[in-house]
Amino acid sequence: LKIEFSKYEHPVVLTVEAQAKHVGDLGGGPGGLSKNLFLKKNRFYIVSALADTKVDLKVLSQRLGLGKGGLRMAPEEALGELLQ
């Protein structure tokens, strides 16, 4: 597909604000900073969103067909185990 991209490396960060300290705002808007949420309800989900997007876990749970609630942040250790 020959899609142009830029790669930015940074240490593990837990907030968008901490990420911005390492890579700046990357121009903001579409293609700017993003956040990744590692979630769990019976199985694991990774949700990516633009940094300024509010993610309502109850609404997301319903849109994924998982019912009204129960979708929550997954334990950090589980991600490492899944990626091995």
C-alpha positions as CSV (number, residue, x, y, z in Angstrom):
1,L,0.0,0.0,0.0
2,K,3.0,2.3,0.4
3,I,1.4,4.3,3.2
4,E,3.8,7.0,4.5
5,F,4.3,7.2,8.3
6,S,6.6,8.5,11.0
7,K,7.7,6.3,13.9
8,Y,8.0,7.9,17.4
9,E,9.5,5.8,20.2
10,H,9.0,6.7,23.9
11,P,9.1,4.9,27.2
12,V,5.9,3.3,28.6
13,V,3.5,6.1,29.7
14,L,0.2,5.9,31.5
15,T,-1.4,9.2,30.3
16,V,-1.7,11.2,27.1
17,E,-0.1,14.1,28.9
18,A,3.0,12.0,29.7
19,Q,3.1,10.8,26.1
20,A,3.0,14.4,24.8
21,K,6.1,15.2,26.9
22,H,8.1,12.7,24.8
23,V,6.6,13.2,21.3
24,G,4.9,16.6,21.3
25,D,1.4,16.9,19.9
26,L,2.3,15.5,16.5
27,G,0.4,18.3,14.8
28,G,-2.8,17.7,16.7
29,G,-6.2,16.8,15.1
30,P,-6.6,13.6,13.1
31,G,-3.3,11.8,13.1
32,G,-2.3,13.5,16.4
33,L,-1.9,11.8,19.8
34,S,-3.9,8.7,20.5
35,K,-4.6,6.6,23.5
36,N,-5.0,2.8,23.7
37,L,-7.3,1.2,26.3
38,F,-6.7,-2.4,27.2
39,L,-10.1,-3.7,28.4
40,K,-11.7,-6.9,29.6
41,K,-15.1,-8.5,29.9
42,N,-14.9,-12.3,29.4
43,R,-12.2,-11.6,26.8
44,F,-9.7,-8.8,26.0
45,Y,-10.2,-5.8,23.9
46,I,-7.8,-3.0,22.7
47,V,-9.5,0.2,21.8
48,S,-7.6,3.1,20.2
49,A,-9.0,6.6,20.2
50,L,-7.8,10.1,19.5
51,A,-6.3,11.6,22.7
52,D,-9.2,14.0,23.3
53,T,-11.9,11.4,22.8
54,K,-14.0,10.6,25.9
55,V,-14.6,6.9,26.1
56,D,-17.7,5.9,28.0
57,L,-17.2,2.2,29.0
58,K,-20.9,1.6,29.5
59,V,-21.8,2.9,26.0
60,L,-18.8,1.0,24.5
61,S,-19.9,-2.2,26.2
62,Q,-23.4,-1.8,24.7
63,R,-22.0,-1.1,21.2
64,L,-19.9,-4.2,21.4
65,G,-22.9,-6.2,22.3
66,L,-21.6,-7.0,25.8
67,G,-24.6,-5.6,27.8
68,K,-24.8,-2.5,30.0
69,G,-21.6,-2.8,32.0
70,G,-18.8,-4.9,33.2
71,L,-16.3,-3.7,30.6
72,R,-13.3,-2.5,32.6
73,M,-9.6,-1.8,32.4
74,A,-7.7,-5.1,32.1
75,P,-4.7,-5.8,34.4
76,E,-1.4,-4.6,33.0
77,E,0.2,-8.0,33.5
78,A,-2.3,-9.7,31.2
79,L,-1.1,-7.7,28.2
80,G,2.4,-9.0,28.6
81,E,1.1,-12.5,28.9
82,L,-1.0,-12.2,25.7
83,L,1.8,-10.8,23.7
84,Q,4.3,-13.6,24.5
